[in-house]
């Protein structure tokens, strides 16, 4: 029997920790060529046109998020200080977005 590989696969689930509209609707992980990534996704806004993407994604290397977790500024942890807090903002206020080609 062939061994199952998760390489070049991923999955997202509903975000049960969503507290604000800026927080992702879905979170999960993705493996691309052996590199692990965290995935965040947001649903299309109700007033978006019919050609708007159904979901918008943000992808970050897992190592980057691990560093943020160590510094106490990871999503969901309001007690730590991170780059956004150093500038005086909530870490969830600025969400990086880069559309994935082919979905737009």
JOWO-V606426 format. One line per field, one symbol per residue. phi: phi as a letter, one per 40 degrees, with the letter a starting at -180 (. if undefined). Layout:
# JOWO-V606426
phi: ???
This chain:
# JOWO-V606426
phi: .cccbccgbaabbdccbcbbcccccbbibabbfgccbcbbbbcccdccccccccbbbbbbdccccccccccgbcdgbcccbbdccccgbcdccbbcbbccdgcc
